[in-house]
Amino acid sequence: MSAVELFTTAPESVGIPPGDYPRRVAEVARWSEGAGCVGMLVYTDNRLVDPWLVAQEILGSTRTLAPLVATQPVYMHPYSVAKMIATLGYLHGRRLCLNMVAGGFKNDLLNLGDGTPHDLRYARLEEYTAIVLGLLRGDAPVSLAGRFYNVRNLTLQPRLQPELFPGLYLSGSSEAGRAAAAASGAIAVEYPQPGGSYAPAPAGAAAARGMRIGIITGPDDDSAWRLARERFPEDRRGQIAHRVAMKVSDSAWHADPAGRGEGSEEQESPYWLGPFQNYQTFCPYLVGSPERVAAEIATYLRAGFRTFILDIPRRPEDVEPLPALFRRAEELAG
């Protein structure tokens, strides 16, 4: 059995007509489930529809796919998050996952009156997550007198069935994020560097790591790069928007890769920042033949990465190669 878990990402609601969006989410969810993915990330920010309602569309369109719901403390009290998970478990008998989000777009937070500094947002997220998980475990009433939250003898009904307890993921691109992930028992998900930047994980290493990455493959390297540049062409307006976003962001997800080289088909590495630098998506891409991309993924596997949250699929062909691709990567990783 594979030790790798794959997620895709749900389409954003921006730019999709309201009547078309549920259908689009449903078809991407079915593609993802058919390719053996365990779940699908659902973004949250001020521009987008509510992620919990999108999660219900996913549950209604699939049999096993777990919505990975981005959960931001400024949007919802921790009791409401636990109640939502327990209710969806009660209604659908399905498991969800949580992507605990400390930040996002800085202006979104300021517009909501939240000027909490970066590292303190992760301290807040630790308290928030502790309340959510304590309620979902249901072993005892939850009390917490913290810096950000204060609850006393709080209980949750309906009780969540133990087998539906959510998977937990948290941004691990900053030191504060990694510390919060470790404290919360979450898988730390990061914005990866090229595979060659990582040393192999020592034997018996602790928690597995996760990453956000996009993948484009073709029969050979040249055809894969042609497809990649057709899908994500250079965009001067996007480059300007990217630079503006970098200036106002305090997120390590956004700032960390900003100074790296773009990568191209003339280089040996399939790692590509073009879509990120043109403000077309928010993660790096791996581009090349299946064998070349599998070899790069193998370097990540050796470094201890086990969770891969892939970018939004645009067509079934984006996800259909995933099972074979990751099987080959596991073979190469040994």
C-alpha positions as CSV (number, residue, x, y, z in Angstrom):
1,M,0.0,0.0,0.0
2,S,1.3,3.5,-0.9
3,A,2.4,5.7,2.0
4,V,1.7,8.8,-0.1
5,E,-1.5,10.7,0.2
6,L,-2.6,12.9,-2.7
7,F,-5.0,15.9,-2.6
8,T,-6.1,18.1,-5.5
9,T,-7.5,21.6,-5.1
10,A,-11.1,22.7,-5.8
11,P,-11.6,25.4,-8.4
12,E,-11.9,29.0,-7.1
13,S,-15.3,30.6,-7.5
14,V,-13.8,33.8,-8.9
15,G,-14.4,34.0,-12.6
16,I,-16.9,31.1,-12.8
17,P,-20.6,32.0,-13.3
18,P,-22.7,31.1,-10.2
19,G,-24.8,28.5,-12.0
20,D,-21.7,26.7,-13.3
21,Y,-19.7,26.6,-10.2
22,P,-21.3,23.7,-8.4
23,R,-21.1,21.6,-11.6
24,R,-17.4,22.5,-12.0
25,V,-16.6,21.5,-8.4
26,A,-18.4,18.2,-8.7
27,E,-16.6,17.2,-11.9
28,V,-13.2,18.1,-10.5
29,A,-14.0,16.1,-7.4
30,R,-15.0,13.1,-9.4
31,W,-11.8,13.3,-11.5
32,S,-9.8,13.5,-8.3
33,E,-11.5,10.5,-6.7
34,G,-11.1,8.5,-9.9
35,A,-7.4,9.1,-9.8
36,G,-7.1,7.8,-6.2
37,C,-6.8,11.1,-4.4
38,V,-7.8,11.1,-0.8
39,G,-9.1,14.6,-0.7
40,M,-9.5,18.0,-2.2
41,L,-8.3,21.3,-0.8
42,V,-10.9,24.1,-0.6
43,Y,-9.5,27.6,-0.4
44,T,-10.8,30.4,1.8
45,D,-10.4,34.2,1.5
46,N,-12.6,37.3,1.3
47,R,-13.2,36.9,-2.5
48,L,-14.4,33.3,-2.4
49,V,-17.6,31.5,-1.6
50,D,-17.9,29.8,1.8
51,P,-15.6,26.7,1.9
52,W,-17.9,24.7,4.1
53,L,-20.7,24.9,1.5
54,V,-18.2,23.9,-1.2
55,A,-17.3,20.9,1.0
56,Q,-20.9,19.8,1.0
57,E,-20.9,19.9,-2.9
58,I,-17.8,17.6,-2.8
59,L,-19.5,15.2,-0.3
60,G,-22.6,15.1,-2.5
61,S,-20.6,14.4,-5.7
62,T,-18.3,11.6,-4.5
63,R,-18.2,8.5,-2.3
64,T,-14.8,8.7,-0.5
65,L,-13.1,12.0,-1.3
66,A,-12.4,14.1,1.8
67,P,-12.8,17.9,1.6
68,L,-9.7,19.6,3.0
69,V,-11.3,22.8,4.3
70,A,-9.1,25.8,4.8
71,T,-10.0,27.0,8.3
72,Q,-9.1,30.6,9.3
73,P,-9.7,31.8,12.9
74,V,-11.0,35.2,11.9
75,Y,-13.9,33.7,10.0
76,M,-15.4,31.3,12.5
77,H,-15.3,30.4,16.2
78,P,-13.6,27.1,17.0
79,Y,-16.8,25.7,18.4
80,S,-18.6,26.4,15.1
81,V,-15.8,24.6,13.2
82,A,-16.2,21.5,15.5
83,K,-20.0,21.7,15.2
84,M,-19.7,21.8,11.3
85,I,-17.4,18.8,11.2
86,A,-19.6,16.8,13.6
87,T,-22.8,17.8,11.7
88,L,-21.4,16.8,8.3
89,G,-20.2,13.6,9.8
90,Y,-23.6,12.9,11.2
91,L,-25.5,13.8,7.9
92,H,-23.1,12.2,5.4
93,G,-21.1,9.6,7.4
94,R,-18.0,11.1,5.8
95,R,-14.6,12.3,7.0
96,L,-13.3,15.8,6.4
97,C,-9.8,17.2,6.8
98,L,-8.7,20.6,8.1
99,N,-6.1,22.9,6.6
100,M,-5.5,25.3,9.5
101,V,-4.7,28.8,8.1
102,A,-3.0,31.5,10.1
103,G,-2.8,34.1,7.5
104,G,-3.8,34.6,3.9
105,F,-4.0,37.9,2.1
106,K,-2.8,40.5,4.6
107,N,-5.3,43.1,3.3
108,D,-8.2,40.6,3.9
109,L,-7.2,40.4,7.6
110,L,-6.8,44.2,7.9
111,N,-10.2,44.7,6.3
112,L,-11.6,42.4,9.0
113,G,-10.0,44.5,11.7
114,D,-7.3,41.8,12.4
115,G,-3.8,43.3,12.7
116,T,-2.3,40.4,14.6
117,P,1.4,40.0,13.7
118,H,2.5,36.9,11.8
119,D,4.0,34.8,14.6
120,L,1.2,35.6,17.0
121,R,-1.3,34.4,14.4
122,Y,0.3,31.0,14.7
123,A,0.1,31.1,18.5
124,R,-3.6,32.0,18.2
125,L,-4.0,29.1,15.7
126,E,-2.5,26.6,18.3
127,E,-5.2,27.6,20.8
128,Y,-7.9,27.5,18.2
129,T,-6.9,24.1,17.0
130,A,-6.7,22.7,20.5
131,I,-10.3,23.7,21.1
132,V,-11.5,22.2,17.8
133,L,-9.7,18.9,18.4
134,G,-10.7,18.7,22.0
135,L,-14.4,19.1,21.1
136,L,-14.2,16.5,18.4
137,R,-12.5,13.9,20.6
138,G,-15.3,14.4,23.1
139,D,-13.4,12.7,25.9
140,A,-14.2,15.4,28.4
141,P,-15.5,19.0,28.5
142,V,-13.0,21.4,27.0
143,S,-11.7,24.3,29.0
144,L,-9.0,26.7,27.9
145,A,-8.0,30.0,29.4
146,G,-5.6,31.3,26.7
147,R,-4.3,34.5,25.3
148,F,-6.8,34.5,22.5
149,Y,-9.6,32.1,23.5
150,N,-11.4,31.4,26.8
151,V,-13.8,28.5,27.0
152,R,-15.1,26.6,30.0
153,N,-16.6,23.1,30.2
154,L,-17.5,23.2,26.5
155,T,-19.1,20.1,25.0
156,L,-20.2,19.1,21.5
157,Q,-23.3,17.4,20.2
158,P,-23.7,15.4,18.1
159,R,-20.6,13.4,18.9
160,L,-18.2,12.7,16.0
161,Q,-17.6,9.0,15.3
162,P,-14.0,8.2,16.0
163,E,-13.4,6.9,12.5
164,L,-14.4,10.3,11.1
165,F,-11.9,12.3,13.1
166,P,-10.4,14.8,10.7
167,G,-6.9,14.8,9.2
168,L,-5.0,17.9,10.3
169,Y,-2.7,20.0,8.1
170,L,-1.0,23.4,8.8
171,S,1.4,25.7,6.9
172,G,5.0,24.8,7.7
173,S,6.9,27.3,5.5
174,S,7.9,29.5,8.5
175,E,9.4,28.6,11.9
176,A,6.2,29.7,13.6
177,G,4.2,27.5,11.3
178,R,6.4,24.5,11.9
179,A,6.2,25.0,15.6
180,A,2.4,25.3,15.6
181,A,2.1,22.2,13.4
182,A,4.3,20.2,15.8
183,A,2.4,21.4,18.8
184,S,-1.0,20.6,17.2
185,G,0.0,17.2,15.8
186,A,-0.6,18.5,12.3
187,I,1.3,17.6,9.1
188,A,3.4,20.6,8.2
189,V,2.6,21.6,4.6
190,E,5.2,23.8,2.9
191,Y,5.9,25.6,-0.4
192,P,8.7,23.4,-1.6
193,Q,12.1,24.3,-3.0
194,P,13.6,22.2,-5.9
195,G,14.1,18.6,-4.8
196,G,17.9,18.8,-4.8
197,S,17.7,21.4,-2.0
198,Y,16.6,18.6,0.5
199,A,18.8,16.1,2.2
200,P,17.4,12.6,2.7
201,A,15.4,12.3,6.0
202,P,17.2,10.4,8.7
203,A,16.0,6.9,9.5
204,G,13.1,7.0,12.0
205,A,12.4,10.7,11.3
206,A,9.3,12.0,13.1
207,A,6.3,13.5,11.4
208,A,5.9,13.3,7.6
209,R,6.0,16.5,5.6
210,G,3.6,17.9,3.1
211,M,3.8,20.3,0.1
212,R,1.7,22.3,-2.3
213,I,2.8,21.7,-5.9
214,G,1.5,21.6,-9.4
215,I,2.4,18.9,-12.0
216,I,2.3,19.0,-15.8
217,T,3.6,16.0,-17.7
218,G,3.7,15.1,-21.4
219,P,5.1,12.2,-23.5
220,D,8.5,13.9,-23.3
221,D,10.0,17.0,-21.8
222,D,9.5,19.2,-24.8
223,S,5.8,18.5,-25.1
224,A,5.3,19.0,-21.4
225,W,7.0,22.4,-21.4
226,R,4.9,23.4,-24.5
227,L,1.7,22.5,-22.6
228,A,3.0,24.3,-19.5
229,R,3.7,27.6,-21.3
230,E,0.4,27.4,-23.2
231,R,-1.4,27.0,-19.9
232,F,0.6,29.7,-18.1
233,P,1.9,32.2,-20.6
234,E,4.0,35.2,-19.6
235,D,1.7,38.0,-18.4
236,R,3.1,41.4,-17.8
237,R,0.1,42.5,-15.8
238,G,0.3,39.4,-13.7
239,Q,4.0,40.0,-13.0
240,I,3.2,43.5,-11.7
241,A,0.3,42.1,-9.6
242,H,2.8,39.5,-8.2
243,R,5.3,42.1,-7.2
244,V,2.6,44.2,-5.5
245,A,1.4,41.1,-3.6
246,M,4.9,40.3,-2.4
247,K,5.3,43.8,-1.0
248,V,2.1,43.6,1.1
249,S,2.4,39.9,2.1
250,D,4.0,38.7,5.3
251,S,3.4,35.1,4.3
252,A,6.4,32.8,4.1
253,W,4.5,30.8,1.5
254,H,4.7,33.8,-0.8
255,A,8.0,35.4,0.1
256,D,10.2,32.4,0.3
257,P,10.4,31.4,-3.4
258,A,10.4,35.0,-4.7
259,G,14.1,35.2,-5.2
260,R,14.6,31.8,-6.8
261,G,15.3,31.3,-10.5
262,E,12.3,30.6,-12.7
263,G,13.4,27.3,-14.2
264,S,13.0,26.5,-17.9
265,E,13.1,23.6,-20.3
266,E,16.8,24.3,-21.0
267,Q,17.6,23.5,-17.3
268,E,17.9,20.0,-15.9
269,S,15.4,20.7,-13.1
270,P,11.7,20.4,-13.8
271,Y,11.0,22.9,-10.9
272,W,9.2,26.0,-12.4
273,L,8.1,29.2,-10.7
274,G,6.6,30.8,-13.9
275,P,2.9,30.5,-12.9
276,F,3.7,31.9,-9.4
277,Q,5.7,34.8,-10.8
278,N,3.0,35.7,-13.3
279,Y,0.3,35.7,-10.5
280,Q,-1.5,32.8,-12.1
281,T,-1.3,30.4,-9.2
282,F,0.3,30.2,-5.7
283,C,2.6,27.2,-5.9
284,P,5.6,26.0,-7.9
285,Y,5.2,23.4,-10.7
286,L,7.0,20.3,-11.8
287,V,7.2,20.1,-15.6
288,G,8.6,17.3,-17.8
289,S,8.2,13.7,-18.9
290,P,6.6,11.3,-16.4
291,E,10.0,9.7,-15.7
292,R,11.7,13.1,-15.1
293,V,8.9,14.4,-12.9
294,A,8.8,11.0,-11.0
295,A,12.5,11.3,-10.4
296,E,12.0,14.8,-8.9
297,I,9.2,13.6,-6.7
298,A,11.4,10.7,-5.5
299,T,13.8,13.3,-4.1
300,Y,11.0,14.8,-2.1
301,L,9.9,11.3,-0.9
302,R,13.5,10.6,0.3
303,A,13.3,13.9,2.2
304,G,10.3,12.7,4.1
305,F,7.4,14.3,2.2
306,R,4.3,12.1,2.1
307,T,1.5,14.5,1.5
308,F,1.2,16.3,-1.9
309,I,-1.6,18.9,-2.3
310,L,-1.7,19.4,-6.1
311,D,-2.9,22.5,-7.9
312,I,-6.4,22.9,-9.5
313,P,-6.9,20.4,-12.3
314,R,-8.2,21.9,-15.5
315,R,-9.0,18.6,-17.3
316,P,-9.2,14.9,-16.5
317,E,-5.8,14.3,-18.1
318,D,-4.2,16.4,-15.4
319,V,-5.0,13.8,-12.7
320,E,-5.3,10.5,-14.7
321,P,-1.5,10.0,-14.7
322,L,-1.1,10.5,-11.0
323,P,-1.3,6.9,-9.7
324,A,1.4,5.7,-12.1
325,L,3.5,8.8,-11.6
326,F,3.6,8.4,-7.8
327,R,4.1,4.6,-8.0
328,R,7.1,5.2,-10.2
329,A,8.4,7.9,-7.8
330,E,8.1,5.5,-4.9
331,E,10.1,2.9,-6.9
332,L,12.8,5.4,-7.6
333,A,12.9,6.5,-4.0
334,G,13.4,2.9,-2.8
